[in-house]
């Protein structure tokens, strides 16, 4: 991982929660469980890289355009 502080913004769970519209508790539970939101541990501090979080969230998108209705196999 390259550290370039001019391009990367590290934020705490309290700062990230309102940005992604989840609770701080959700982020804490996610760190202990599924680990779907990437984080960085610096000693005892937990920080989130905004760019990494955005990339992870982009990969979680579900749905999209509805299927075309009609005969199957055509």
Secondary structure as GFF3:
##gff-version 3
##sequence-region A 1 74
A	DSSP	beta_strand	10	11	.	.	.	ID=ss1
A	DSSP	alpha_helix	13	20	.	.	.	ID=ss2
A	DSSP	alpha_helix	24	32	.	.	.	ID=ss3
A	DSSP	beta_strand	40	42	.	.	.	ID=ss4
A	DSSP	beta_strand	45	49	.	.	.	ID=ss5
A	DSSP	alpha_helix	50	58	.	.	.	ID=ss6
###
